[in-house]
Amino acid sequence: AEEMDYGQLGRNLAMRHRFTTQCVRPVTMWGLIEKSSKHNPMVNAHPDTLHAPLWPLVLAAGFKATGVSFSGENAGGTFPPEQWVVIPLCHLFTLLTGIIVFLLGKRLFDRRLGLLAVTVYFLSDTVWSTSISGLGISLATFLCTTAIYAALVGVTRAQEELPAKSWLVPLGISVALCVLAFLTRYAALVIVPAIALFIGLSLKNRGWTRALIFVAVFLVGISPWLARNKIVSGGLLGMAPYTALI
């Protein structure tokens, strides 16, 4: 059900160019009536206030690129958007994550440990169950894993006292990936304090200053989406926190 929800969000973005949903819930209607500036549920063009935007946006790009049909006619027992866009994208990000896992293992230990880590990763039932779920968790995992790898590269270069550009670029990539991960799944927020703590503890020269800058840049990066949620629904994360009560 959740994947179908993401799918229809992606379809609406592809066809209507608006982040609206056709799954109108009582709780989101209440939120728009009570907390939004318009005090209007906007049922006919109901803005989605539950989900992060990046995975639906990626799905919309895939739908547009492949030109899949949503009619369901002559589908042969399958749903074309899922068969040709959703699951292939999830598998792609799973494979890319495996590459980053290998690079992490190689950098932290050696080539053999990297191969062992990626082998265990690809043999995990949880990995492939997640990959066929279509929930965008594969994308979030790829972004988080790559953010960790980029932060590791940046910190290592800073410890070696290389020119500023050589470690600023990886750290900049890391914080950008953290922003994208948050915009994929809000739960990915937990990676930001972890990376900031790693930077602060690893760098003796202004380590905590750089960690605070990392967090500040992350907050600036996610602020436009938080502002959108605040304007539309009255909450920084929309109605997503209310799902914790379900």
N, C-alpha and C positions, 0 to 999 in steps of 0.2 A: 504493500500500500504506500509506503513512504517513497519508494522508487517511482511509482506511478505519479506521485505528487510532484517529485522533481521533474519527471518527464513532461508533465503538462505545463510546468513553469517554463521549461526550455522551449516547448512548442509555442507558448504565448510570446516569449521573447523573439523567437524566429519569425512568427507570423504577424504579431502586433507591435513588436518593438517596445513592449511595456512589461514591467515586472509585476504582472497581475496574476491572480489565481482564480480558477473556476471551482475550487474547493472552498466554499464559504462556510466557516465554522462559527458557531455561536460565540465562542470566546474572542475571536478576532472582530466580529461585529460589535461586541460589547466594548472591546478596546478602542475601536475607531469612534464609537459613539461617546464614550466617557472620557477618553484621554487625548484624542487627536484635536487639532485646532479647528477642523471643520465640523466635528461632532456628527459625522455622516458615515454610515456603514459602506456606502458606495458599492452596493451589491453587484451592479452591472459591470463595474470596472474595479473589482475588489483588490486593493494592493496587498501583496503578500508581506506579512509581517512576522513570519515564523522562521524563514530559511535564510541562510547566507547566500549571496548572489552568484559566486563564481562557478559552481558546478552547473546550475541552470544555464549560465552564459556559455560555458564550454559545450553543453549539449545543444544549445541553440546554434552555435557555430557549426557543429557537426551535422545538424539537421539541414542547415542551409547549404553546406558544402556537398552533401550527398543527395539532396533533393528527395528524401524519403517521403513516402505517402503515409498519411495518418488515417486513411479511410478504412484500412483493415481488409479491403477487398482483395481476393486472390492471394491472401497471405500464406496459404498452405499450412495453417496451424501455428504460424509464428507471427510476431508483431514486428514488422520491418524496422521501425526506429530502434527497438531494442536489439535486434539481430545485427544491424549494420552500423549502428552508432554507439549506443550505450555500452554494451558489453565489450566491443572492440576498444573503445576508449579506456575502459577500466583495465583491460588486459595490457594495453600499451603502458599505462602509468605503473602497473605492477611490474612489468619488465624493466622499465626505467629505474624503478626503486631498487630492483635487484642489482643493477649496475652500480648504483650509489653505495649499496651495502658492501659490494666487493671493494670499491675504492676506499670506503671507511676502514674495512678490515685490513686492507693492504697498508694504508697510511698509519694506522694505530699499531699493527703487529707486523705481518709480512704477507706475501702473496698466497702462501698456503692457507693461512687463517682467513684471508679474504675469500678464497675459493670455498672453504668449509662453510663460512657464514652465508654466502649466497646460495650454496647447495641446500643448507638447512632451511633457508628462507623459501626457496622454490618448492621444497618438499612439504611445506606446512599446509595442512588442510585449511587452517584459518585464513591464510593468505588468499587462497583461491576461492574460498567461500565468500570472502569479502569482495573479491574481484568480480564475481558474478552477481553480486547483490545490486549493483548499479547505483549505489548510494553516494558515490563520490569520495568514499573513504580512501580508495586507491590514489586519487589525486591528492588528497590531504596528506597521506602517508609519504608520497613522493616529495611533496613540497617541504614537509617537516624534515625528512631524512636529508634532503639536499641542503636545507638551511643549516643543519648540524654540520654537514661536511664543509660547507663554505665557511662557517664560523671557525671550525677546526683549522682550516687552511690559513685564515686570516690571523688567528691567534698565534699559530706556529711561526708565521712570517714576522709578526710583531716581536715575538720572543727572540728571533734571530736578528733583530734590529735592522731589517731590510728597509729600503725607502718606503715612505708613507703610502705611496700609491699602491705598492705591492700587497699591503694588508688592508688598506681602506676599501679596495674594490671587492674582495671576498666578503668583508663584513657588511658592506652595502648590499651585496647580493643576498646575504643571509637575512638581513632585516626585511628586504623586499619580499623574499620568499615567506617569511613569517607573516607578513601582511596578507599575502595571497592565501596562505594556509588558514588564517583566521576567517577570511572571506569565503572559504570553502566549508569549513566546519568551525563553529564558534568554540568548540572544545579545544581546538588547536592553540588557543591562547596560552595553555600551560607551558608550551615550549619556550615562550619569550622569557619569563623569569629564569628558566633553566639555562638558557644560552647566556643571558646577562650575568648570572652567577658564575658561569664558566669563564666568561671574559674577565670579570672582576677578580676571581681567584687566581687566574693564570698569568695575568699581566701585573708585574710589580710597578711598572712605570705608568701611573695614571690609569690603572686598570678599572677602578670603580667609576672614574669619570667617563671612560669610554663605555662602560656598561650602562650608565645612566643615559648617555647620548643614544645608545642603541635602543633603549626602551622609549625614549622621547621620540625618536624618528618613527618607531613602530606606531606610537599613538597618533602621530601626525598622519601617517599613512592610512589608518583606519577611520580617521575622524570624518571624512565625507560620508561614509556609509552610516556611521553612528548618527550624524546630523540628519541624514535622510530618515532614519528610523524614528528619531525624536520628533521630526516634523510630521511624519505620517501617523505615528501611533502613540506618541508621547513617551516612549521608552527608548533607551539607547540600543537595546537589542530587540526592539519590537515586542512581540508577544512570546518570544522564545523562552524566557524564564518561566512562564506559566506552564510549559510542558513538563517541568520538573514535578508538578503536582499530579500528573497523569499516571 
